Amino acid sequence: MKTSYPFRLRAGDVIRLDGQPCRVVRVSDCSAVVAVTKQPREFTTLFGVRVRIQPKPGLVRIGDGPPGGGVGWPVRFFRDN
C-alpha cells in the first residue's frame, strides 16, 4: 500500500540549496534532480555596451549514494559540471 507523505519532494517544488531557491526537476524513490541558477555574467563589449548574459541552470543530483551506486552511503549532493 502506497501512502503519500506530506513532506515528500515533487517535481516543481522550490527548495533552498546553498542559500538560494532552486526548483526540483525530477524525483525518484531515492534521489532528486534540482536546477540551480548560476550567476549572470556581465561584461563590456569593445564598443562600450554593457552586456548581461544569464547562463542556463546547472543540475544537481541529490541522492543516497555515489553516482555509480553503493549501499549504506550517507545522503550527499552530486553536482553536474
Secondary structure as GFF3:
##gff-version 3
##sequence-region A 1 81
A	DSSP	beta_strand	14	17	.	.	.	ID=ss1
A	DSSP	beta_strand	20	27	.	.	.	ID=ss2
A	DSSP	beta_strand	31	36	.	.	.	ID=ss3
A	DSSP	beta_strand	41	44	.	.	.	ID=ss4
A	DSSP	beta_strand	50	53	.	.	.	ID=ss5
A	DSSP	beta_strand	58	63	.	.	.	ID=ss6
A	DSSP	beta_strand	76	79	.	.	.	ID=ss7
###
